[in-house]
């Protein structure tokens, strides 16, 4: 079973992985992990339409980046504990190379 998503919420895949071979592909845009400093900005969530306003200054961008990094460490640790193979695929990367490594077991 191949699961594809941004995985900004960490799923519990233990039960699924006990019954199936599970592979997770985390798809991300580099700007999601390393946003630019934009000053005071309003962002709109395309799914919910919610508006987030804030000051995207150096300090807040660094804090966000650090939280995403810590989240991803926890995410891949949860994959490991559940027996799920996973990889991160960036939108600007060569998907064939990344996926080939994953399915050949080199990730």
Buried (B, 14 or more C-beta within 10 A) or exposed (E): EEBEEEBEEBBEBEEBBEEEEBBBBBBBEEEBBEBEEEEEEEEEEEEEEEEEEEEBEEEBBEEBEEEBEEBBEEBBEBBEEBEBBBBBBBEEEEEEEBBEEBEEEEB
